[in-house]
């Protein structure tokens, strides 16, 4: 007979017995914020005429927010809790190849955080978005009304070259990588029954034997909040303070309404 897990007085079932903590809240917020800002970056460029924004004000602020988010994630990869740290999932070629061989041979290995191949994907996405955002700082668009904050440091000819790379690395390169990332996560979630997508929403995975469980000491909720806000403040100072120190010109505030 199955026992009733509810408690007298209407308490909810104790889900912690059947699941374990995987992703901290700041890491999950980063993930979904990155999704939103990438979609927004595409939309605010493609719909600039519809929005009546020939100077790409929305797009340029979107890029600055993306850079701040990426710098925050780099800091969080050092100061964050166990499974957010690069040291916990950034592996060498041998470990990645070994994981893929086991996967192909039908010997799945379970990880609370990123598996070795997933860690490579995460680092690749972060590096690519950082590169695209950095190139955008020097970009100039065809109407010459929209320029990056550091455009004056390189001149028009070099800016046009960097703008070409800025566009190419976003579309098709970043778009292709994002599609691959989504496809792999959907496959793991619905075919391999490794709930990567739900875990990035709830922060928990089913209780099981994970290779990386207990590899690093846990961090208290108070420490996570304190460090997350500290990293955000430092990331903002690095991005906006750095631009100011280099003589960069920030875009005007976007106008609300089309």
C-alpha positions as CSV (number, residue, x, y, z in Angstrom):
1,X,0.0,0.0,0.0
2,X,1.3,3.4,-0.9
3,X,1.8,5.7,2.1
4,X,0.2,9.1,2.2
5,X,3.0,11.7,2.2
6,X,0.7,14.6,3.2
7,X,0.7,15.8,6.8
8,X,-2.3,16.6,9.1
9,X,-3.4,20.1,8.6
10,X,-3.0,20.2,4.9
11,X,0.8,20.4,4.5
12,X,2.1,19.8,1.0
13,X,4.0,16.5,0.3
14,X,7.7,16.6,1.1
15,X,9.1,16.8,-2.4
16,X,12.7,17.1,-1.0
17,X,12.7,13.3,-0.4
18,X,12.4,12.6,-4.1
19,X,14.4,15.4,-5.5
20,X,17.7,17.2,-4.9
21,X,18.9,20.8,-5.4
22,X,20.7,21.3,-8.7
23,X,20.6,24.9,-10.0
24,X,20.6,28.0,-7.7
25,X,18.2,30.8,-8.4
26,X,20.7,33.4,-9.8
27,X,22.0,30.8,-12.3
28,X,18.4,30.1,-13.5
29,X,17.6,33.8,-13.7
30,X,20.8,34.3,-15.8
31,X,19.7,31.5,-18.2
32,X,16.3,32.8,-18.9
33,X,17.4,36.4,-19.0
34,X,20.0,35.4,-21.6
35,X,17.2,33.8,-23.6
36,X,15.0,36.9,-23.4
37,X,17.8,39.3,-24.3
38,X,19.0,37.3,-27.3
39,X,15.5,37.2,-28.7
40,X,15.2,40.9,-27.9
41,X,18.5,41.7,-29.6
42,X,17.2,40.0,-32.8
43,X,13.8,41.7,-32.6
44,X,15.0,45.2,-31.9
45,X,17.3,45.1,-34.9
46,X,14.9,43.4,-37.4
47,X,11.9,45.6,-36.4
48,X,13.8,48.9,-36.1
49,X,11.7,50.6,-38.8
50,X,8.4,49.3,-37.4
51,X,9.5,50.6,-33.9
52,X,10.4,54.0,-35.4
53,X,13.9,53.6,-33.9
54,X,16.4,54.4,-36.8
55,X,19.2,54.9,-34.2
56,X,18.8,51.4,-32.9
57,X,18.5,52.8,-29.4
58,X,16.7,49.8,-28.0
59,X,19.1,47.4,-29.7
60,X,22.2,49.1,-28.4
61,X,20.9,49.2,-24.8
62,X,20.0,45.5,-25.2
63,X,23.6,44.8,-26.1
64,X,24.9,46.6,-23.1
65,X,22.6,44.6,-20.9
66,X,23.8,41.4,-22.5
67,X,27.4,42.3,-21.9
68,X,26.6,43.1,-18.2
69,X,24.8,39.8,-17.9
70,X,27.8,37.9,-19.4
71,X,30.3,39.6,-17.1
72,X,28.0,38.7,-14.2
73,X,28.1,35.1,-15.3
74,X,31.8,35.1,-15.5
75,X,32.0,36.4,-11.9
76,X,29.4,34.0,-10.8
77,X,31.4,31.1,-12.3
78,X,34.0,31.9,-9.7
79,X,32.0,33.1,-6.7
80,X,28.8,31.2,-7.1
81,X,27.7,27.9,-5.5
82,X,29.1,24.5,-6.6
83,X,27.3,23.7,-9.8
84,X,27.5,27.3,-11.1
85,X,31.3,27.3,-11.0
86,X,33.3,26.7,-14.1
87,X,35.6,24.5,-12.1
88,X,32.8,22.0,-11.6
89,X,31.9,21.5,-15.2
90,X,34.6,22.9,-17.5
91,X,36.5,19.7,-18.6
92,X,39.3,18.9,-21.0
93,X,39.0,17.3,-24.4
94,X,39.6,13.8,-23.0
95,X,36.8,14.0,-20.5
96,X,34.4,15.4,-23.1
97,X,35.3,12.7,-25.6
98,X,34.9,10.0,-22.9
99,X,31.5,11.3,-22.0
100,X,30.4,11.3,-25.7
101,X,31.8,7.7,-26.2
102,X,29.8,6.5,-23.2
103,X,26.7,8.2,-24.4
104,X,27.1,6.7,-27.9
105,X,27.6,3.2,-26.4
106,X,24.4,3.4,-24.4
107,X,26.2,4.0,-21.0
108,X,24.5,7.3,-19.8
109,X,26.2,9.1,-17.0
110,X,24.2,11.4,-14.7
111,X,25.3,14.8,-13.5
112,X,23.6,17.2,-11.2
113,X,25.2,20.2,-13.0
114,X,26.4,20.3,-16.6
115,X,27.8,17.1,-18.1
116,X,31.2,17.6,-19.8
117,X,29.7,18.2,-23.2
118,X,27.0,20.5,-21.8
119,X,29.7,22.5,-20.0
120,X,31.5,23.0,-23.4
121,X,28.2,24.2,-24.9
122,X,27.7,26.7,-22.0
123,X,31.2,28.1,-22.3
124,X,30.9,28.3,-26.1
125,X,27.6,30.3,-25.8
126,X,29.0,32.6,-23.2
127,X,32.2,33.3,-25.2
128,X,30.2,33.8,-28.4
129,X,27.7,36.3,-26.9
130,X,30.6,38.1,-25.2
131,X,32.4,38.4,-28.6
132,X,29.3,39.6,-30.4
133,X,28.5,42.2,-27.7
134,X,32.1,43.4,-27.7
135,X,32.1,43.8,-31.4
136,X,28.9,45.8,-31.2
137,X,30.7,48.4,-29.1
138,X,32.6,49.4,-32.2
139,X,29.8,48.9,-34.8
140,X,28.3,51.3,-37.2
141,X,25.1,50.6,-39.1
142,X,24.3,51.4,-42.8
143,X,22.4,54.6,-42.0
144,X,25.4,55.9,-40.0
145,X,23.0,57.1,-37.3
146,X,23.6,54.1,-35.0
147,X,27.2,53.6,-33.7
148,X,28.6,51.7,-30.8
149,X,29.9,53.5,-27.7
150,X,33.5,53.0,-28.8
151,X,33.1,53.6,-32.5
152,X,35.3,56.7,-32.4
153,X,38.3,54.6,-31.2
154,X,38.6,52.6,-34.4
155,X,37.3,54.8,-37.3
156,X,34.7,54.1,-39.9
157,X,36.6,51.6,-42.1
158,X,37.5,49.3,-39.2
159,X,34.1,49.8,-37.7
160,X,32.4,48.4,-40.8
161,X,34.6,45.3,-40.8
162,X,33.8,44.7,-37.1
163,X,30.1,45.3,-37.8
164,X,30.2,42.6,-40.5
165,X,31.6,40.1,-37.9
166,X,29.1,41.3,-35.4
167,X,26.2,40.4,-37.7
168,X,27.7,37.2,-39.0
169,X,28.5,35.8,-35.5
170,X,24.9,36.5,-34.4
171,X,23.2,35.2,-37.5
172,X,23.8,32.5,-38.5
173,X,26.5,31.3,-36.0
174,X,24.8,32.1,-32.7
175,X,21.3,31.2,-34.0
176,X,22.6,27.8,-35.1
177,X,24.3,27.2,-31.7
178,X,21.1,28.1,-29.9
179,X,19.0,25.8,-32.0
180,X,21.5,23.0,-31.3
181,X,21.4,23.8,-27.6
182,X,17.6,23.7,-27.6
183,X,17.5,20.5,-29.6
184,X,19.9,18.7,-27.2
185,X,18.0,19.8,-24.1
186,X,14.7,18.7,-25.5
187,X,16.2,15.3,-26.4
188,X,17.6,14.9,-23.0
189,X,14.4,15.9,-21.3
190,X,11.8,14.0,-23.3
191,X,13.8,11.1,-24.8
192,X,16.6,10.3,-22.2
193,X,14.4,11.3,-19.3
194,X,17.0,13.6,-17.8
195,X,14.9,16.7,-17.0
196,X,17.3,19.5,-17.9
197,X,14.6,21.9,-18.9
198,X,12.4,21.5,-15.8
199,X,15.5,21.6,-13.6
200,X,16.4,25.0,-15.1
201,X,13.0,26.2,-14.0
202,X,12.6,24.6,-10.6
203,X,16.2,24.2,-9.6
204,X,15.8,20.6,-8.7
205,X,16.4,17.1,-10.2
206,X,15.1,13.7,-9.2
207,X,17.1,12.0,-6.5
208,X,19.7,9.7,-8.1
209,X,23.4,8.8,-8.1
210,X,25.1,11.8,-9.7
211,X,28.8,11.8,-10.5
212,X,29.2,15.4,-9.3
213,X,27.0,15.2,-6.2
214,X,28.8,16.5,-3.2
215,X,31.9,17.5,-5.1
216,X,32.0,20.9,-3.6
217,X,30.7,22.3,-0.3
218,X,27.2,23.8,-0.5
219,X,26.5,27.5,0.0
220,X,23.8,29.0,2.2
221,X,20.9,30.9,0.7
222,X,22.0,34.1,2.4
223,X,25.5,33.8,0.9
224,X,24.1,33.2,-2.5
225,X,22.0,36.3,-2.4
226,X,24.8,38.4,-1.1
227,X,27.3,37.2,-3.7
228,X,24.8,37.4,-6.5
229,X,24.0,41.1,-5.9
230,X,27.7,41.8,-5.3
231,X,28.6,40.2,-8.6
232,X,25.8,42.2,-10.3
233,X,27.1,45.5,-8.9
234,X,30.7,44.6,-9.9
235,X,29.6,43.6,-13.4
236,X,27.7,46.9,-13.9
237,X,30.8,48.8,-12.8
238,X,33.0,46.9,-15.1
239,X,30.9,47.4,-18.2
240,X,29.6,51.0,-17.7
241,X,32.7,52.2,-15.8
242,X,34.9,50.7,-18.5
243,X,33.1,52.4,-21.3
244,X,33.2,55.7,-19.4
245,X,36.9,55.4,-18.8
246,X,37.5,54.7,-22.5
247,X,35.5,57.8,-23.5
248,X,32.6,55.8,-24.8
249,X,29.2,57.4,-25.5
250,X,26.2,55.6,-24.1
251,X,23.1,55.5,-26.3
252,X,20.2,57.9,-25.4
253,X,17.5,56.5,-23.3
254,X,15.0,54.5,-25.4
255,X,11.6,56.1,-26.0
256,X,8.7,54.1,-24.7
257,X,6.0,53.5,-27.3
258,X,6.1,53.0,-31.0
